[in-house]
C-alpha cells in the first residue's frame, strides 16, 4: 500500500507540471492583455505600460513562469488584479459557501439515487421500472435553467417556502434557509442521470452467476440485493462519484450566480469577466490538484470496498 501510494504521488508530478505549463501558456499567450482590460478604453499607452510593469507582465517569460510555479507551491498568489484582495483570503472566505451548497448536493444525489436504482433494477421491466425510466428521461430533457426559473417562481414567489436570494454568516442559517432551494433544484437535475447509471450498474451484477447461485440456495431477495449485489456494484458507483466530485465545483458556478451565493464559483465568473488572472489561475491549478487527489483516493477506496482488489 505504501509503495503504491508513493508511486502514484510520483506519477502525479509530471501531470501537475504539464497542467502548470499549459495554464501558464494559455493565460499568457492566448488571453487578452490584462493591462488593456484594467486600463479601460481611455487609457493611454503610457498608462498601459505602467500597469504591465506593476503586474510584472513585462518581465521575461521564464521569470514569469518561475514566479507562477513558486506561487503554486507556496500558496502565495498575491492579490486580485481587480479588487486587490489577497487570493488566499478570497479562497478562505468564498470556499465555505461553496461547500455549504455542494456538500449536500453530492450527499443527497448518492443517497437517493442508490436505493432508487436498486429497487428499479430488482423489478426490471415492471411498471415501476418503466415509470421511473420515463420520468428520468423527461427530467434529462429539461434544461437546468428551466428548473431554476420554475423553482424560484413556484417555491419562492408563489409558495414562499424559501427566499430567492440571500446569505448569512452562520452556516446553520444558510443550511436551513438559503441553501435548501438551490440544493433541491440541483438534486432534481442530477438525480435522473445518477439513477439511470446506477441502475445499469445494479443490473450488471444481478445478471451474474453468483446471484443465481444465491437464489438457488434459498437466500431472500433483500439479503441478495443488500448483501451481495450492492457491495459489488459500489466500485463503479465510487468511481462515478470520484469523477463527479471535481465537476461539482464547476456546477457551482451557475448555482451561485443564479442564487447570488457568495461562493468560489461566482467569484470565478466575476474574475473571468474582468480577466483577473491570479484568481482564475489559482482555481484552475487547484481544481486539477483536487481531481488528481480524488482519483488517488478513489483507487484506495477500491481496496477498502473489495479486499480482492490488488493495488499495483
Legacy VTK file of the C-alpha trace (Angstrom):
# vtk DataFile Version 3.0
C-alpha trace
ASCII
DATASET POLYDATA
POINTS 312 float
0.000 0.000 0.000
2.758 2.461 0.951
4.797 1.642 -2.152
1.712 2.085 -4.326
0.920 5.418 -2.682
4.462 6.712 -3.186
4.484 5.569 -6.808
1.162 7.279 -7.514
2.333 10.507 -5.907
5.456 10.459 -8.050
3.331 9.861 -11.152
1.273 12.955 -10.415
4.313 15.241 -10.621
4.645 15.136 -14.452
0.877 15.608 -14.755
0.959 18.582 -12.416
3.907 20.059 -14.294
2.031 19.697 -17.577
-1.028 21.424 -16.089
1.111 24.280 -14.780
2.821 24.863 -18.117
-0.444 24.585 -20.038
-2.248 27.051 -17.776
0.674 29.471 -17.945
0.881 29.336 -21.745
-2.876 29.700 -22.219
-3.184 32.707 -19.953
-0.010 34.435 -21.136
-0.238 33.999 -24.884
-3.872 33.279 -25.799
-5.842 35.524 -23.470
-6.459 39.236 -23.728
-3.991 41.754 -22.375
-4.917 42.298 -18.696
-3.269 45.716 -18.708
-5.547 46.935 -21.505
-8.607 45.475 -19.803
-7.781 47.012 -16.431
-6.776 50.306 -18.014
-10.028 50.673 -19.911
-10.749 52.218 -23.286
-9.449 55.664 -22.326
-6.058 54.527 -21.028
-3.001 55.957 -22.713
-0.099 53.766 -23.913
1.978 55.109 -21.034
-0.663 54.052 -18.543
-0.880 50.613 -20.163
2.880 50.201 -19.875
2.754 51.277 -16.229
0.062 48.716 -15.458
2.060 45.999 -17.211
5.084 46.894 -15.123
3.057 46.800 -11.908
1.643 43.378 -12.785
5.042 42.036 -13.831
3.897 41.288 -17.376
6.947 42.933 -18.919
9.369 40.506 -17.290
10.994 37.630 -19.229
8.744 34.641 -19.855
10.883 32.193 -17.864
10.935 34.549 -14.891
7.147 34.820 -15.045
6.873 31.013 -15.207
9.146 30.640 -12.171
7.053 33.149 -10.235
3.937 31.202 -11.231
5.410 27.879 -10.025
6.566 29.470 -6.777
3.089 30.864 -6.163
1.562 27.400 -6.579
3.805 25.602 -4.116
3.891 28.430 -1.563
0.153 29.166 -1.823
1.049 32.839 -2.252
-0.872 34.016 -5.294
-0.604 37.667 -4.455
-3.671 39.864 -4.807
-6.560 40.054 -7.207
-5.813 42.481 -10.014
-9.338 43.879 -9.890
-10.232 44.016 -6.174
-6.696 43.930 -4.680
-7.927 41.298 -2.220
-5.482 38.557 -1.323
-6.226 35.442 -3.372
-5.620 33.278 -0.288
-8.138 35.330 1.706
-10.541 35.149 -1.206
-10.344 31.346 -1.196
-10.759 31.175 2.576
-13.804 33.446 2.576
-15.593 32.063 -0.505
-14.947 28.316 -0.228
-17.211 27.694 2.834
-20.251 29.000 0.943
-19.482 26.694 -1.988
-19.067 23.664 0.279
-22.293 24.522 2.121
-24.195 24.057 -1.140
-22.116 21.432 -2.939
-21.723 19.064 0.039
-25.464 18.379 0.495
-25.904 18.046 -3.280
-23.283 15.296 -3.536
-24.603 13.531 -0.430
-28.277 13.615 -1.439
-27.554 12.637 -5.047
-25.783 9.480 -3.929
-28.079 8.557 -1.030
-31.251 8.938 -3.094
-30.047 7.518 -6.406
-28.613 4.299 -4.939
-31.795 2.895 -3.320
-33.989 4.012 -6.236
-31.651 2.313 -8.711
-31.550 -0.824 -6.574
-35.351 -1.030 -6.387
-35.998 -0.476 -10.096
-33.219 -2.910 -11.023
-34.793 -5.539 -8.783
-38.120 -5.229 -10.633
-36.661 -4.697 -14.083
-39.309 -4.434 -16.780
-42.099 -3.813 -14.264
-44.452 -0.848 -14.277
-42.366 0.818 -11.555
-39.186 0.414 -13.560
-40.764 1.805 -16.713
-42.325 4.726 -14.846
-39.005 5.671 -13.224
-37.168 5.425 -16.537
-39.818 7.578 -18.231
-39.630 10.230 -15.504
-35.832 10.320 -15.581
-35.828 10.596 -19.382
-38.215 13.555 -19.235
-36.160 15.159 -16.474
-32.975 14.815 -18.517
-34.580 16.648 -21.449
-35.221 19.805 -19.404
-32.528 22.463 -19.099
-31.196 23.386 -15.675
-32.181 26.986 -16.373
-35.819 25.884 -16.606
-35.521 24.176 -13.228
-34.145 27.382 -11.728
-36.810 29.666 -13.203
-39.730 27.375 -12.346
-38.289 26.520 -8.924
-37.790 30.139 -7.938
-41.256 31.083 -9.173
-43.027 28.153 -7.503
-41.181 27.637 -4.220
-40.060 31.219 -3.589
-42.555 33.645 -5.167
-45.725 31.538 -5.250
-45.488 29.376 -2.129
-42.977 31.475 -0.188
-41.211 28.441 1.244
-37.679 29.672 0.552
-36.002 33.027 -0.098
-34.793 33.574 -3.644
-31.501 35.131 -2.617
-29.513 35.866 0.491
-26.669 34.522 2.574
-25.677 34.700 6.235
-22.506 34.381 8.263
-23.997 31.395 10.132
-23.618 28.011 8.446
-26.743 26.633 10.117
-28.829 29.589 8.960
-27.608 29.058 5.413
-28.371 25.329 5.540
-31.851 25.962 6.935
-32.929 28.985 4.876
-30.817 29.850 1.839
-29.260 26.550 0.696
-32.358 24.272 0.506
-33.789 25.736 -2.721
-30.581 25.564 -4.833
-29.794 22.158 -3.329
-33.306 20.904 -4.112
-33.128 22.058 -7.729
-29.607 20.730 -8.255
-30.586 17.327 -6.822
-33.664 17.273 -9.068
-31.365 17.778 -12.054
-28.642 15.347 -11.010
-30.850 12.560 -9.668
-32.082 11.390 -13.076
-28.736 10.610 -14.745
-27.416 9.156 -11.486
-30.402 6.826 -11.141
-30.144 5.574 -14.709
-26.402 4.992 -14.406
-26.589 3.247 -11.040
-29.458 1.108 -12.332
-27.181 -0.183 -15.102
-24.505 -0.986 -12.501
-27.047 -2.959 -10.448
-28.336 -4.830 -13.493
-24.810 -5.895 -14.413
-24.444 -7.506 -11.001
-27.941 -9.008 -10.853
-27.224 -10.925 -14.070
-24.091 -12.522 -12.603
-23.912 -16.225 -11.790
-23.372 -15.690 -8.059
-26.834 -14.077 -7.797
-28.491 -17.100 -9.398
-26.495 -19.348 -7.077
-27.632 -17.349 -4.043
-31.251 -17.622 -5.148
-30.835 -21.368 -5.695
-29.611 -21.674 -2.109
-32.804 -20.032 -0.897
-31.475 -16.635 0.157
-34.044 -13.854 0.356
-34.080 -11.080 -2.228
-33.316 -8.447 0.372
-30.208 -10.256 1.547
-29.111 -10.856 -2.042
-29.554 -7.218 -3.031
-28.002 -5.594 0.028
-25.516 -8.290 0.960
-24.196 -9.256 -2.475
-25.358 -7.023 -5.331
-24.886 -3.644 -3.658
-21.339 -4.253 -2.303
-20.154 -5.459 -5.716
-21.817 -2.544 -7.516
-20.217 0.024 -5.212
-16.904 0.025 -7.083
-18.306 1.604 -10.286
-20.514 3.841 -8.107
-17.496 5.120 -6.198
-15.679 5.614 -9.499
-18.540 7.755 -10.779
-18.667 9.792 -7.561
-14.930 10.366 -7.769
-15.228 11.597 -11.343
-18.225 13.736 -10.457
-16.720 15.421 -7.389
-14.468 17.937 -9.192
-17.334 18.679 -11.552
-19.422 19.845 -8.613
-17.205 22.909 -8.301
-17.798 23.669 -11.967
-21.528 23.210 -11.472
-21.435 25.596 -8.538
-20.643 28.443 -10.947
-24.194 28.516 -12.323
-25.905 27.838 -8.999
-24.052 30.608 -7.196
-24.704 33.100 -9.978
-28.431 32.307 -10.184
-28.922 32.482 -6.402
-26.323 35.194 -5.633
-24.403 32.910 -3.292
-21.045 34.489 -2.339
-19.073 31.350 -3.124
-15.982 30.500 -5.096
-17.940 29.725 -8.262
-19.473 33.177 -8.517
-16.097 34.738 -7.770
-14.545 32.810 -10.649
-17.271 34.026 -13.011
-16.582 37.605 -11.958
-12.846 37.027 -12.362
-13.374 35.721 -15.916
-15.429 38.782 -16.849
-12.716 41.148 -15.640
-9.712 38.998 -16.725
-8.485 38.632 -13.160
-5.735 36.137 -13.981
-4.411 35.387 -10.459
-7.845 34.205 -9.317
-8.549 32.183 -12.469
-5.109 30.566 -12.464
-5.348 29.611 -8.801
-8.759 27.987 -9.270
-7.647 26.169 -12.436
-4.492 24.699 -10.912
-6.059 23.741 -7.608
-9.022 22.156 -9.356
-6.556 19.990 -11.272
-4.834 19.066 -7.999
-8.193 18.201 -6.425
-9.006 15.997 -9.411
-5.752 14.080 -9.072
-6.225 13.725 -5.300
-9.785 12.441 -5.726
-8.628 9.896 -8.319
-5.996 8.634 -5.897
-8.476 8.386 -3.016
-10.905 6.563 -5.292
-8.273 3.962 -6.159
-7.510 3.492 -2.463
-11.222 3.110 -1.738
-11.364 0.123 -4.118
-9.163 -1.818 -1.715
-11.398 -0.922 1.217
-14.592 -1.893 -0.632
-13.219 -5.143 -2.017
-10.151 -6.791 -0.375
-9.659 -8.829 -3.553
-8.535 -5.714 -5.413
-4.751 -5.515 -5.706
-3.102 -2.093 -5.930
-0.157 -2.278 -8.301
LINES 1 313
312 0 1 2 3 4 5 6 7 8 9 10 11 12 13 14 15 16 17 18 19 20 21 22 23 24 25 26 27 28 29 30 31 32 33 34 35 36 37 38 39 40 41 42 43 44 45 46 47 48 49 50 51 52 53 54 55 56 57 58 59 60 61 62 63 64 65 66 67 68 69 70 71 72 73 74 75 76 77 78 79 80 81 82 83 84 85 86 87 88 89 90 91 92 93 94 95 96 97 98 99 100 101 102 103 104 105 106 107 108 109 110 111 112 113 114 115 116 117 118 119 120 121 122 123 124 125 126 127 128 129 130 131 132 133 134 135 136 137 138 139 140 141 142 143 144 145 146 147 148 149 150 151 152 153 154 155 156 157 158 159 160 161 162 163 164 165 166 167 168 169 170 171 172 173 174 175 176 177 178 179 180 181 182 183 184 185 186 187 188 189 190 191 192 193 194 195 196 197 198 199 200 201 202 203 204 205 206 207 208 209 210 211 212 213 214 215 216 217 218 219 220 221 222 223 224 225 226 227 228 229 230 231 232 233 234 235 236 237 238 239 240 241 242 243 244 245 246 247 248 249 250 251 252 253 254 255 256 257 258 259 260 261 262 263 264 265 266 267 268 269 270 271 272 273 274 275 276 277 278 279 280 281 282 283 284 285 286 287 288 289 290 291 292 293 294 295 296 297 298 299 300 301 302 303 304 305 306 307 308 309 310 311
